[in-house]
Amino acid sequence: MTQTIGIIGSGLVGGAVARLAVDAGYRVVLSNSRGPETIAHLIAELGPLARAGTVDEAIAAGDIVALPLPLANFEALPADKLAGKVVIDQTNYYPEFWRNTELDNAELTSSELVQRHLRGSLVVKALHNLDWNHMYSNARPKGDPGRTTMPIAGNDAAAKERVTQFLEAVGYDVVDAGPLAESWRIEPETPIYFWPYAPAVPDGLTADEQKSAYLGHPVPPVSPDAARKMIDSAVRTSPVGGTLAAMPPAHVAIFMDLASGNTVQK
């Protein structure tokens, strides 16, 4: 039986997850807060395995529900409707955009905060530590020497196994980083966050050349052993959370272009 991935959020990250899922033979129900009619063009690109729906429809249809959302939006998620669902938490904590005292004090991880709100759901942290540009292009079939490894974390073993099966099907090996209380090991400012999945950009390029190189250069794969070592070597950061200044400059430039409405060539 073909599984369905419900996606709440149809932006660049949500679109990348949808493309991965469709290419692997999953059905997709993609949603956003603006309504199904606003993503008709994306659904047309994705093909017959994808359809647009309301948030409630994406949740109801999803065997797994992905959250490619800003962390600040977590409280708007309908916890009652998501009860019993396996939920992929793709959020990250960036205090320059939104602050939370419990996170700042390291009382919780960001995924524990999401899990507390989604008290009846089975939250798994995954697909959060690389950008939309490379989430799709980095995927490789099993046995491909370029196949890379992604970390996950969660409290429920069966839920982690289902997310692992999904990630393996769409093109990634998987390493388990432990429960949600340990998910700080794969959050911003840790060794396995973002930089291992970003291409090396040569020095001496113009800003536009840097963006083109960042989007087009291949990314060396991360082996399961290397991923495990990065997870185990992580030190909990203080202050907690990521900053744009710590991201690859070309990624930040593309992000700022998008935020300002400028066109970015891909």
N, C-alpha and C positions, 0 to 999 in steps of 0.2 A: 504494500500500500504506500503510495506516494505521500510523504509528509509535507506539511505546510508550515512555512515560516511567516509569522505575523511580524510586521515591522512598524513601530510607532516612531515616525520621523522619516521624512522623504527627502532630506537634504543630501549633501554629497556623500556622507558616511552611509546613510540609509540606502542610497542608490547603489553604493559599492557592495553592501551586504546583499541587496536584492540580486545584483548581477552574479555574484558568487553562487547564490542559492539556485537561481534559474539555470545557470550553466551546469550545475551538478544534478539537475533533474528535480529539484524541489519546486513545489508550488509556493507562490508568494502572494500575500495580501499586504499591500503597502498603504500606509495611512499617514495623515498629518492633521494638524489642528485647523487647517483652512478648508478641508473638504476634499472628497475624491476627485472632483472635477479639475482641481488645480494641478494634478499630476498625470493627466491624460497623456501628455507627450512622453513621459518616462515609461508609462505602462506600454505604450506603443513600441518603444525601443526594446523593452524586456521580452515582449512576445507573449504567446498564449498561456504560458505557465504563471503569468503575473496578472493581478487585477488590483484596482484601487478600491479602497473601502474606508469606512469610518474607523476611528480608533476602536470602538466597540467591536466592529466586524473583524478587524485584524486580530484582536485578542481572542474572540470566539473561534476563529478559524485556525489559529496558530497552535501547532503541536509544540513549537518553541516560539517565544516572543522576544524579539530583539529591541533594545532601547538605545538607538543612536541619537541620544539627546544631551543637551547641556545638563549638568548635575542640578542646576538651580530649578529645573522643571520637575524634579522627582515627586514633589508633593501633589502635583496635579494628576499623577497617574491614578487610575481607578483601582484601588487595592482590592475591592470586593470582586471586581470582574477578573482580575489577574490571579485570584486565589486558585491554587492548584496547578498553575502554569509554571513551566520551566522558563525562566527569564534570563536572557543574556544582558548583563549590565555593561554597557559601553561608556558609561560616564567617567569623567575625570575631574578632580578638584583643582581649579585654578582660582585662587583667592582674589586675583585682580579683577575677576568678572563677578564673583559672588562669594560671600564669606559665610562660614558657619563656625560657631564657637567650639562645638564638640569636635569638629575636625581639626581646628586650629590647635586644640589642646591634646590631640592624639587620643581622645577618649574612644573614638570609633574610626574605622576606615570608611571611605566613601561608600563602599558596597555594603557595609554593615548598616549605614544610614538608609540606603535604598531598601535593604532587606527588612529593616524595622518598619518602614512604611508599608512595604508589600509583605505583611506578616504571614499571609497564607501562601505566598509564592516560594518557588525554589530558585533563588538568585545565584547565578554563576557569573563571575567577572571574566570577561573574554572579549576579544576583538576591540580592545580599547587602546592598545599601545603602539599603533602605527597609523599613518594618515590615510585618508581616502584615496589619495593618488596611487599608493602602493598596495593597498589592501587587496585590490583586484589583480593588479599586474604581478604581484609576488606569488600568487597561487600557482602550485605545480602539482601534477599527478603523483601518486605514490611511486617511488622508485626513481623519480627524476632527481639528478644530482643537485639541482637548484632549489629543491623543496626546503622550505624554512620551517621553523618551529615557533609556536605561539604558546604563551602561558595561560592557564586558567586558575581560578580559585573559587571555592564554594563549600557550603556546609553539608550538602547532600550528595552522597556518592553516586546514586542513580542519576541525579540531574547532571552531575559532572560527566558521567559516562555518555549521556545523550548529547551534551554539547560537544564532547570530544568526537563522537561519531560524526556530528555535523561538520566540525572543523576539518576532520580528516577527509570527509567527502568533498569539501569545497577546495581543498588544496594545501592543507597545513598539517604538520606533525604537532603534537601537543605534549606539554609537560605540566603536571599538576603542582601548583604552588602552595596547596594546602587550603585551610578554611578561610572564610572571609576575614577573620581577625588577622590573618597573615597576608591579606591581599595588598597591604602596603608594600610588600616586596616587589610588586609588579606595577606600582603606581608611578606617577611623574617623579622625576629626579632619581630613579633607581637605574641600575645598569641595563635592565632589559626593556626599559621604556624608550621607545621611539628611535633613538640613535642607531641601534643595531639593524633597524629596518629602513634606514635612510641612506641613499646613495652618496658616495663621496663626490663632492663638487670641486672641480679644479680651481685653484687660485687664479687671480688675474682676469676674471670674466666680468663683463658688465652685469648690471642687475638683471636685465632681460635674459642674458646668456646663462646666468646662474639659475634662473627659473626653468629654462629649457633643459639644462643639464640635470637639474633635480628631478624633473618629470620624466626624463628619457633615459637616464643612466640605469643600468642593472644594479640590483642590490644583492650583495653576497648572502648566501643562505646562513641561517643560524641553526646549528645542529642541536639535537636534543641534549647532548652532553654540555654544550656551551650554554644553552638556555638554563639548564640546571645549575651550573656554576654561577651564572649571573644572579639567579634567584637566591641561592644560598649565600652569596657574598653581599647582598643588599643590606644597607644600614638605614634605619628609619630617619627620614630627613627632619630637620628643624630649621626654619619653619616648615610646616606641612604644606604640601601642594606644589603645583608646577607654576612656571612663569613662561611667558612667550619668549623672554630674553634667553632662556635656556634651550630653545628649540633651534633646529637648523635655520640659518638666516633665510635661505630660499623658501622654506616652508612658511616662515612668518610673512615674507613678502607676498606670497600667493594668498595667504589667509587675509592679509590686510587689503589686497586688491579685491578679493571677493566681498569683504565686509563693506568696502566703499562702493561696490557696484561696478568696478572696472572689469573688463573682460580679460580672462586669463586663457591663453592658448594652451591646449593640451594635446 
